[in-house]
């Protein structure tokens, strides 16, 4: 069973930064585009960003495009989400998955809380 493991979340003040990491199976990381998603309790899980398998092409959702960025290191089977100038509305659980997402691959996510 494929499962991704997210880490790097935590409590941060508004305007702060966090860098999330996600690791998973080598056969997935070397072959597929990856995505970042987030979910606020009581809401749907939303797409945030994607990064091509080779790492040279990224797409960031417009609402966070000027503050978030994604990268990957296939040698480490890891993708990253750099989040800067965080706002309170970024408080959510963050997940990674293939892009497009595979419903069988969701991990536990990592909680990000933006609060003073």
N, C-alpha and C positions, 0 to 999 in steps of 0.2 A: 504494500500500500504506500503510495506516494504521500508524503506530508512535508510541508515547508515549515520552517521554524523561524519565527520573527523575534527580534530582540532590539534593544536600544531605546525603548519607550521610557516614559517617566513623567515626573512633574517638572514643568518649566514655566517660567514667568512669561507674560506677554512680551513679545519682541525677542525672545530667546530662540535658540536653535537646538535641534536634535538631529542625529543621524541614525536612521534605522537600518538594520541589517536583516537579511533573510538568507538562510541556507537551505539546501535541499539536495536531492539526488543528482549525481554527476550527469547521468544520461539525460536528465531534463535540462539542466543548465547549459549543456553544450549544444543543445539542438533547438531550443524554443525561445521565442520572445517571452519576456516576463512582465508582470504588471504589479502595480501597487493599488490597493483598495482600502477604503475605510468605512467604518460603520458606527453610527451614533445609535445608542440603544433606542429601540422603537422605530428606527428608520431602516430603509433599504441599504445594502452595502453598495457603495459608490466607487466607480473607477476614478483613479487619480492620475496614474502615469503608466507608461509602458516603455520598455527598452528592448530593442532588437537583440537577437541572440548574439550578434557580433559586437554589440555594445556601442556602435557608432551612430545609431539613430534612436532618439528618444521622442516621446510625445508626452507633454504635461498638460493636464486639464487647465483650461484658460484661467479659472478662478485663482489658481495658485502658481501659474506659470512663471511669474516673476520672483517667486520665493522658494519653490521646490525644484529639486533636480534629482534625476536617477542615474546611477552608474552600476557597473557590474564588473566582477572579477571572476571569469570563468575558471581560472586556475584554482580558485578557492571555493567555487560553487556558491558564490555569494552575490546578491544584488543589494544595492543601497538606495536609501531615500534620504537625501539631505533636505532638511526643512529649516528655513531661516525666517526671521521676522514673524514668528508664530503668533497667531491670534486665538482668542478664546474659542472661536468656532471650529478650530482644528482639534478640539478635544473629541477623541473617538478611539476605537480600537482599529489598529492598522494591520493589514494583511498583505501578504504577497501570494501570487499564484501565477500560473501561466497566463499569457495574454493571447487570445481570450481565455478567461478563467475556466478551469475544469472543476466542476462542483465536488468532485471526489478528493480534491487536493487541498482544501482549506485546512490551515493549521489553527493554532489557538490565538494567533494575533498578538500584538503588543499594545498595551494601553498608553496613550499619550494624553496627558492632562495639561492644559494651558490655563494657568490661574495664578493670580498674585496672592 
